[in-house]
Amino acid sequence: MNQQGRSPLNGEDECTHVQFLLSPEVRYTRRMLLCPVRGCHMALARGERQLLCPQGHSFDVARSGYINLLQPQDRRSKQPGDTKAAVLARRRLHDRGVSEPLLHATVEMMAASNSDIVLDAGCGDGFYLGTLARQIGFDAHGIDISISAIDAASRRYPGCEWIVANADRVVPYADASFSLVISITARMNAGEFRRVLRHDGRLLVAVPAPDDLIELRGAGRDRVARTVETFAPDFKLIDQRRVTTSADLDADAVHDVLHSIYRPLRSQPVNALRVTFALDLMLFQPRRDSGNSA
């Protein structure tokens, strides 16, 4: 739960005396997180079940391990983002294995190593980031505006850091914190991605391909050109590919797909169906003449 306006830390100007209490799985090595309170944006330090900034703003660590940094002005509703029903539906689909081919293509393109520090912006229930962090061993940080999604992510993947925040507006991390940023069918904040990415880092963006879920919502538009244009001022496209798979789903699974997408062509459960899943993957590198120089 967000807390604002608590008294400063015994009048101290810096959080130098806050002890970092980390679970063994979390490799939190420096003050990457920034205070989200308007006009503050100072470094957050970990205390026991809290994060605190030098101005006395504090944020509790939830029982499941996530941290809620979402500020009132950064949301348009009381419960923004995916609902609990949508999160659970998407997780059941992941558990059925329908996303495995997409996951494999993603890991091939991102070419991550265990030395990477990775941010997943719009991470949802944490499937991509959490699964890859377990396989590869990199330092993983996920952000999503949905409390339900982040809570689900933190319970299944406790070795990652999970943050509730609106990455459309501000990514609450210090400049050049990450060697790799990924955005899987999520919102895209090119300026903030560039700010938190190192000059030699990579950005992986995935958008739904035109045939994605075509059986349920009809043919979509090709988003590649528009996505490349969005990132062009700060990033250069270095690789691109389309991955397509399909799965024979029973009626319950089709119902889960309908729950997990925002504007389905059909609003009622259907019979068993073969469904197409397709992503356009784009890998970018920062332009040397833009953003931070770290």
Wavefront OBJ file of the C-alpha trace (Angstrom):
o trace
v 0.000 0.000 0.000
v 1.342 3.438 -0.872
v 2.230 5.627 2.037
v 2.973 9.324 1.767
v 3.940 12.005 4.212
v 5.365 9.874 7.032
v 7.860 11.719 9.202
v 11.444 11.847 7.893
v 13.962 9.335 9.179
v 14.981 11.033 12.455
v 15.814 14.175 10.532
v 18.426 12.408 8.421
v 19.002 13.816 4.928
v 20.114 10.466 3.522
v 18.995 6.872 3.945
v 22.518 5.718 4.771
v 21.477 3.886 7.918
v 18.662 1.837 6.378
v 19.574 -1.843 6.420
v 18.869 -3.806 3.280
v 16.956 -6.983 4.139
v 16.710 -9.099 0.998
v 15.547 -12.623 0.379
v 18.417 -14.784 -0.911
v 16.799 -14.965 -4.347
v 16.734 -11.214 -4.950
v 19.997 -9.644 -6.069
v 19.196 -6.036 -5.305
v 22.664 -4.524 -5.495
v 22.059 -0.777 -5.688
v 19.368 1.851 -5.294
v 17.710 1.495 -8.637
v 14.158 2.312 -7.575
v 13.075 5.950 -7.349
v 10.434 7.484 -5.116
v 7.287 8.027 -7.235
v 5.918 10.935 -5.192
v 5.512 14.000 -7.378
v 8.510 16.320 -7.072
v 10.633 13.790 -5.178
v 12.111 10.994 -7.336
v 14.896 10.354 -4.846
v 16.480 6.925 -4.449
v 14.577 4.355 -2.434
v 16.405 2.198 0.091
v 15.140 -1.053 1.554
v 14.217 -1.350 5.192
v 12.458 -4.202 6.919
v 9.292 -4.729 4.814
v 9.530 -1.145 3.532
v 11.177 1.045 0.957
v 12.048 4.556 2.101
v 13.409 7.734 0.518
v 15.455 10.494 2.207
v 12.372 12.739 2.375
v 10.502 10.190 4.482
v 8.132 8.726 1.904
v 7.733 5.025 2.569
v 6.179 2.130 0.689
v 5.283 -1.195 2.248
v 6.288 -4.541 0.799
v 3.139 -6.631 0.334
v 2.850 -10.014 2.011
v 3.401 -11.736 -1.337
v 6.543 -9.665 -1.923
v 5.603 -6.953 -4.435
v 5.894 -3.190 -3.935
v 3.097 -0.790 -4.839
v 4.510 2.504 -6.165
v 1.370 3.528 -8.067
v 0.342 7.096 -7.268
v -3.268 8.371 -7.392
v -2.561 10.675 -10.340
v -1.152 7.756 -12.350
v -4.388 5.775 -12.569
v -7.760 6.454 -14.138
v -9.765 3.973 -12.046
v -9.642 2.383 -8.612
v -8.458 -0.940 -10.064
v -6.553 -0.208 -13.290
v -5.147 -2.829 -15.606
v -6.079 -6.475 -15.941
v -8.796 -7.821 -13.680
v -8.214 -10.853 -11.486
v -10.406 -12.932 -13.834
v -8.306 -11.936 -16.851
v -5.056 -12.674 -14.998
v -6.244 -16.126 -13.957
v -7.511 -16.891 -17.463
v -4.191 -15.924 -19.027
v -2.285 -18.002 -16.481
v -4.360 -21.078 -17.241
v -3.498 -20.640 -20.915
v 0.204 -20.359 -20.108
v -0.048 -23.479 -17.951
v -1.601 -25.346 -20.882
v 1.553 -24.635 -22.850
v -0.011 -22.580 -25.633
v 2.579 -19.821 -25.145
v 5.663 -22.045 -25.272
v 6.530 -21.454 -28.969
v 6.201 -17.703 -28.430
v 8.398 -17.932 -25.336
v 11.072 -19.876 -27.227
v 11.171 -17.318 -30.043
v 11.407 -14.510 -27.505
v 14.356 -16.039 -25.668
v 16.188 -16.669 -28.954
v 15.859 -13.067 -30.058
v 16.650 -11.409 -26.719
v 19.851 -13.492 -26.316
v 19.999 -12.778 -22.593
v 22.712 -14.041 -20.252
v 22.872 -14.437 -16.493
v 24.771 -11.143 -16.267
v 21.873 -9.124 -17.684
v 19.609 -6.860 -15.633
v 16.196 -7.074 -17.258
v 13.059 -4.932 -17.022
v 9.709 -6.219 -18.263
v 7.431 -3.196 -18.740
v 3.800 -4.310 -18.643
v 4.749 -7.741 -17.341
v 1.233 -8.969 -16.550
v 1.283 -12.168 -14.502
v 5.037 -12.451 -15.022
v 5.028 -15.479 -17.330
v 7.711 -14.309 -19.771
v 10.029 -12.579 -17.298
v 9.654 -15.110 -14.495
v 10.102 -18.149 -16.715
v 13.159 -16.737 -18.476
v 14.733 -15.534 -15.231
v 14.504 -19.067 -13.859
v 15.976 -20.553 -17.028
v 18.780 -18.026 -17.586
v 19.444 -16.638 -14.126
v 19.440 -12.910 -14.900
v 18.388 -10.181 -12.461
v 14.681 -9.599 -13.202
v 12.387 -6.649 -12.533
v 8.746 -6.451 -13.649
v 6.296 -3.536 -13.714
v 2.559 -3.572 -14.301
v -0.326 -1.296 -13.362
v -2.544 -4.216 -12.289
v -2.279 -5.219 -8.642
v -3.913 -8.561 -9.447
v -1.294 -9.294 -12.106
v 1.666 -8.261 -9.958
v 0.376 -10.209 -6.968
v 0.082 -13.329 -9.143
v 3.593 -12.746 -10.516
v 5.167 -12.300 -7.096
v 3.569 -15.472 -5.737
v 4.729 -17.671 -8.611
v 8.125 -16.058 -9.250
v 9.445 -14.831 -5.868
v 13.011 -14.530 -7.157
v 12.113 -11.461 -9.254
v 11.294 -7.933 -8.145
v 7.679 -6.956 -8.914
v 6.452 -3.366 -8.897
v 2.966 -1.889 -9.288
v 3.439 1.285 -11.348
v 2.217 3.000 -14.502
v 5.087 2.593 -16.965
v 3.099 4.570 -19.531
v 3.983 7.675 -17.542
v 7.159 7.037 -15.554
v 9.369 3.996 -15.119
v 10.415 4.373 -11.441
v 14.044 3.363 -11.914
v 17.268 5.340 -12.122
v 18.924 6.182 -15.438
v 20.799 3.340 -17.142
v 19.597 0.711 -14.680
v 19.051 -2.058 -17.240
v 20.926 -3.919 -19.926
v 17.702 -5.256 -21.456
v 14.136 -3.948 -21.538
v 11.258 -6.049 -22.871
v 7.686 -5.096 -23.688
v 5.488 -8.062 -24.634
v 2.139 -6.920 -26.094
v 2.234 -4.025 -23.632
v 2.302 -0.252 -23.788
v 5.400 1.432 -25.195
v 7.109 4.388 -23.563
v 10.081 5.013 -25.839
v 11.517 7.950 -23.898
v 11.440 6.206 -20.540
v 12.740 2.938 -21.995
v 15.704 4.827 -23.413
v 16.351 6.619 -20.121
v 16.536 3.445 -18.007
v 18.464 1.450 -20.638
v 22.250 1.426 -20.844
v 23.837 2.761 -24.023
v 24.905 -0.764 -25.003
v 21.605 -2.360 -23.996
v 18.823 -3.934 -26.040
v 15.088 -3.388 -26.269
v 12.776 -6.232 -27.276
v 9.241 -5.308 -28.287
v 6.519 -7.811 -29.185
v 3.188 -6.818 -30.722
v 0.288 -9.005 -31.852
v 0.708 -10.055 -35.488
v -2.242 -9.667 -37.894
v -3.225 -13.351 -37.549
v -3.124 -13.378 -33.747
v -6.438 -14.818 -32.467
v -7.886 -14.351 -35.937
v -10.528 -17.020 -35.275
v -11.911 -14.989 -32.365
v -11.576 -11.348 -33.337
v -10.892 -11.332 -37.051
v -7.774 -10.194 -38.876
v -5.786 -7.468 -37.155
v -3.571 -4.749 -38.555
v 0.148 -4.966 -39.083
v 1.701 -2.947 -36.237
v 5.370 -3.305 -37.158
v 5.850 -0.122 -39.181
v 4.059 1.993 -36.586
v 6.095 0.444 -33.765
v 9.397 1.058 -35.545
v 8.333 4.661 -36.163
v 7.442 5.106 -32.476
v 10.905 4.058 -31.359
v 12.882 5.566 -34.255
v 14.005 8.777 -32.491
v 15.768 6.823 -29.747
v 16.303 3.316 -31.114
v 17.533 1.519 -34.219
v 15.866 -1.700 -35.381
v 18.458 -4.494 -35.613
v 16.318 -7.634 -35.919
v 12.735 -8.564 -36.678
v 10.763 -11.789 -37.020
v 7.248 -13.135 -36.881
v 6.385 -16.232 -34.858
v 3.108 -18.075 -35.348
v 1.684 -21.099 -33.597
v -1.719 -22.663 -33.100
v -3.382 -24.790 -30.447
v -6.453 -26.986 -30.283
v -8.407 -25.587 -27.365
v -11.425 -26.990 -25.601
v -14.376 -24.762 -24.762
v -12.967 -23.800 -21.343
v -9.662 -22.711 -22.875
v -11.414 -20.688 -25.582
v -13.398 -19.023 -22.819
v -10.089 -18.164 -21.095
v -8.802 -16.571 -24.304
v -11.919 -14.424 -24.498
v -11.445 -13.350 -20.890
v -7.832 -12.410 -21.494
v -8.286 -10.101 -24.493
v -9.788 -6.649 -24.376
v -12.113 -6.541 -27.389
v -13.085 -10.073 -28.433
v -15.223 -10.468 -31.533
v -17.469 -12.795 -29.540
v -18.488 -12.122 -25.970
v -19.815 -15.592 -25.114
v -18.029 -18.935 -24.679
v -17.679 -20.982 -27.845
v -17.080 -24.609 -28.660
v -13.682 -26.240 -28.998
v -11.602 -24.422 -31.577
v -8.149 -24.328 -33.139
v -6.766 -20.889 -32.292
v -3.815 -19.016 -33.809
v -1.305 -17.165 -31.632
v 1.154 -14.869 -33.417
v 3.645 -12.177 -32.440
v 5.838 -9.750 -34.340
v 9.151 -9.485 -32.475
v 11.430 -6.476 -32.899
v 14.867 -6.031 -31.371
v 16.249 -2.501 -31.027
v 19.474 -0.942 -29.838
v 19.745 2.615 -28.509
v 20.979 5.340 -30.795
v 24.225 6.745 -29.472
v 23.053 10.333 -30.009
v 19.949 9.997 -27.792
v 19.098 9.398 -24.143
v 21.566 8.837 -21.332
v 25.257 8.232 -21.893
v 25.823 5.561 -19.218
l 1 2 3 4 5 6 7 8 9 10 11 12 13 14 15 16 17 18 19 20 21 22 23 24 25 26 27 28 29 30 31 32 33 34 35 36 37 38 39 40 41 42 43 44 45 46 47 48 49 50 51 52 53 54 55 56 57 58 59 60 61 62 63 64 65 66 67 68 69 70 71 72 73 74 75 76 77 78 79 80 81 82 83 84 85 86 87 88 89 90 91 92 93 94 95 96 97 98 99 100 101 102 103 104 105 106 107 108 109 110 111 112 113 114 115 116 117 118 119 120 121 122 123 124 125 126 127 128 129 130 131 132 133 134 135 136 137 138 139 140 141 142 143 144 145 146 147 148 149 150 151 152 153 154 155 156 157 158 159 160 161 162 163 164 165 166 167 168 169 170 171 172 173 174 175 176 177 178 179 180 181 182 183 184 185 186 187 188 189 190 191 192 193 194 195 196 197 198 199 200 201 202 203 204 205 206 207 208 209 210 211 212 213 214 215 216 217 218 219 220 221 222 223 224 225 226 227 228 229 230 231 232 233 234 235 236 237 238 239 240 241 242 243 244 245 246 247 248 249 250 251 252 253 254 255 256 257 258 259 260 261 262 263 264 265 266 267 268 269 270 271 272 273 274 275 276 277 278 279 280 281 282 283 284 285 286 287 288 289 290 291 292 293 294
